[in-house]
Every structure is written in C-alpha cells, then in structure tokens.
Amino acid sequence: MKRTTGHDRSVTATWRPATQAVRGGTLRSEFGETSEAIFLTSGYAYDNAGEAAARFRGDAPGMTYSRLQNPTNLMLEERLCLLEGAEAARVTATGMAAMSTALMSHLSAGDHLVAGRALFGSCRVLVDTILPRFGIETTTVDGRDTEAWAKARRPNTRAFFLETPSNPGLDLVDIAAVADLGHDGGATVFVDNAFASPVLQRPLDFGADVVLYSATKHMDGQGRVLAGAVLGSAAWINDTYLAMARHTGPVLSAFNAWVVLKSLETLDLRVRRACDNAFAVARALDGRVDRLLYPGLPSHPQHDLAMRQMAAGGTIVALFVADRAEAHALLDALALIDISNNLGDSRSLMTHPASTTHASVVEAVRDEMGITEGMLRLSVGLEDPADLIADLDHALGSIGR
Ligand SMILES: *Cc1c(COP(=O)(O)O)cnc(C)c1O
C-alpha cells in the first residue's frame, strides 16, 4: 500500500472540505488504481513469525485482523477525520453501534449521563433503558435550555450526550454553551451529528469532544448501506473507545466502508443541493399546514442559533396537521415522495414518527419531544424542487388544505 498524499496531514489539512471529501485518506496498492480498492479480507499474512509477533506487540506497522484494522476502513476513517477536523476515527456497522459503543466504552456503573431529551428513538431507548441496566444513571433535559444542562450535573456526571438538530422535532442545542458546561463539571461531550453532517456543522469546532454518526444517512445518502462513525481525540479513541470496541466488534464491513467512501466524494454537492431544495419546499408549504418547522426559516424558534452553528438550514422539514388520520391521509396521497422512515437520502422521504420511528417511545416521552399525532417528517432529496412542491401541493389539496 502506498500512502499517497491522502494520508499526509501536513498536506491534507490545508485542503478545503470538498477536496478532502474526494481525495482525503486515499491509499494505493502496487497497481496504482485511481478509485479506492475494496479489501475484503478478514486477516493478514506475515513474512515470518517474528513479524507476526512484532505486529501483535504493536512494534511493527501493519494490520493483524479486520475486526481491528482494514485498509478500506482506514481510508474512510482518515477521510472522515479530515472532514470533521478530528484526530482519530473508527467506523462501525450502524449508527447505533457507534452511539452505544461510544457511550458504553466511556461510562461505568456508578457514572451519570445527562442527555438532551430530543433524541433519535433508539438513542432514547439506550439512555432511558439500556444504560441504566448496567448501573449508569441517566437524566434527560430540554436540550434547548442551556441552564437545564447546568442544573442536571452531578459530581459523578461523566458525559453529556446531545443531538442537534434533533430527530424529528428539529430542536437545536447550543453546542458551544453546553460543551463549556460539560467541561466545567468534568464531563465528556458527545454529539450525534447525523442530521447536519460535517458539511453543515462541525461540533468539535464548538468544543464537543466526540462526534457520532449514522453514516447511513447523508454520508451514504443513497439508501444502500448502514454505517456509523465515532470521531474524537487520538487518546480517547485509542485508550477508551478501542479498549471496548476491539473486543466487542462493532466494526463496519469493508464493502460498506467502500460504498460510503465513494459516497463522500459527492457529500458536499448532495447536502448543499438538498438544503436548497428543503428551503424551497419549506417556503412553499409554510401557511398550508398548522405548523411548520425548518431551522433555515426565521419562523423557527431557534433560527438565530441555527444560522450561527450551521452552514444552512438542513435537509429536514417537520410539518404538523390535525391528527394521525390526516397525517396518514396526506402520506397516502403522495405520488412522488416515498413513505419511508429513512432520511438524508437522494430520494425525498416522508414519515409519520408517532406510528413508526418513535412508536417504541412511550407517549409521555413523545409529547415531551414534541412528536404529536399530526407530525410528519419530510427528508428532502435531490429531485427538482418544483416536482416535490407539486406532489405536496396535490396531497395537501386532497386532504382539504
Ligand atoms: C438514523 C439515526 C441513528 C441510528 O443510525 P443507524 O445507522 O440507523 O443505526 C442515530 N441518530 C440519528 C440522529 C439518526 O438519524
């Protein structure tokens, strides 16, 4: 393997993000291939026994087993580090593998975690149900309220966990303010950045310590593979995250790493275009529904923070109609936009969170998160926005709006 300039940070760190997304992290085999190779190998062979022993001791460079290292995964990890401004990264089989392994590697029985209450459904289950089973105390707060984070801190608080913008309610958390509060109390600050992607928001720049991704969303962005990523300091990744992940094995398959690696080449183009489309759709729908939330519109209660923290308003729009029957009728009247619970895809997708993604979250918690029976989440894709608006216009007309 040749370490091309793609792995020389004295060169790559000076590149702009769109260049990093195309070239960062590239390694080349002796064939000099232009496109990154897929290394579907579980293990590695050694020239002699001494070499094997040295690699296992960590005294010689080189890989030993794909649960621990793989060249295709390494290319993706390095590219993600460059896009995020992180020292180190590990890619995982899914976003939830990233979230659960990161938090469980960091926390032990007797520790306390504070989390923003507006979280992806499975993240909420992790915080409310799974971590407490292992003796980890958890508190959820209204993440928009910076004071609430300060009040929830205890002497044993070792982690803050937040998502911004949140799924599906589009609540924002002031990352810089909350990170300061976390650090004052000795907590490590974890941010689930799946909704924004590194194109729109880089939490480490605002003081967060660990950034977590579902790469299933904007990073693949074409509805093909599940993937996740954990990014942070080299010390945290090596000493804390890998101390668990090396032995529990949440690693991404090299094939899926390759798919995401290729997708990153167009991440900047795709996310920016989808944001433009989402903005156009949000403007067209505003006033046609009971309520509409889009961080890029001045009507969003945290619009100022969105503009401070994000490069654009994002790709997701939340709309509210009267109730579940009306929400389902609107979905059923769509002809172009798919009814689907995925997001961050090149296809526009709409879902009814209360009966799908957040159905396993108890109703009281759904209420707290602003997920009403009439809420719909629209993930805007790359189709012509005029076609999307026409489809929505027709569906809204069919329910009498
Ligand atoms: C989808 C998603 C996850 C979970 O990721 P998977 O790849 O589905 O495991 C976590 N957080 C957010 C915000 C998500 O949108």
Ligand as a Chemical Component Dictionary entry (heavy atoms), coordinates in Angstrom:
data_LIG
# 
_chem_comp.id                   LIG 
_chem_comp.type                 NON-POLYMER 
_chem_comp.pdbx_formal_charge   0 
_chem_comp.three_letter_code    LIG 
# 
loop_
_chem_comp_atom.comp_id 
_chem_comp_atom.atom_id 
_chem_comp_atom.alt_atom_id 
_chem_comp_atom.type_symbol 
_chem_comp_atom.charge 
_chem_comp_atom.model_Cartn_x 
_chem_comp_atom.model_Cartn_y 
_chem_comp_atom.model_Cartn_z 
_chem_comp_atom.pdbx_ordinal 
LIG C1 C1 C 0 -30.585 7.032  11.970 1  
LIG C2 C2 C 0 -30.048 7.707  13.151 2  
LIG C3 C3 C 0 -29.354 6.997  14.136 3  
LIG C4 C4 C 0 -29.130 5.497  14.057 4  
LIG O1 O1 O 0 -28.372 5.121  12.961 5  
LIG P1 P1 P 0 -28.475 3.679  12.242 6  
LIG O2 O2 O 0 -27.461 3.780  11.156 7  
LIG O3 O3 O 0 -29.879 3.529  11.761 8  
LIG O4 O4 O 0 -28.136 2.661  13.276 9  
LIG C5 C5 C 0 -28.879 7.693  15.224 10 
LIG N1 N1 N 0 -29.081 9.014  15.347 11 
LIG C6 C6 C 0 -29.751 9.734  14.421 12 
LIG C7 C7 C 0 -29.938 11.185 14.619 13 
LIG C8 C8 C 0 -30.264 9.104  13.299 14 
LIG O5 O5 O 0 -30.939 9.819  12.394 15 
# 
loop_
_chem_comp_bond.comp_id 
_chem_comp_bond.atom_id_1 
_chem_comp_bond.atom_id_2 
_chem_comp_bond.value_order 
_chem_comp_bond.pdbx_ordinal 
LIG C1 C2 SING 1  
LIG C2 C3 SING 2  
LIG C2 C8 DOUB 3  
LIG C3 C4 SING 4  
LIG C3 C5 DOUB 5  
LIG C4 O1 SING 6  
LIG O1 P1 SING 7  
LIG P1 O2 DOUB 8  
LIG P1 O3 SING 9  
LIG P1 O4 SING 10 
LIG C5 N1 SING 11 
LIG N1 C6 DOUB 12 
LIG C6 C7 SING 13 
LIG C6 C8 SING 14 
LIG C8 O5 SING 15 
# 
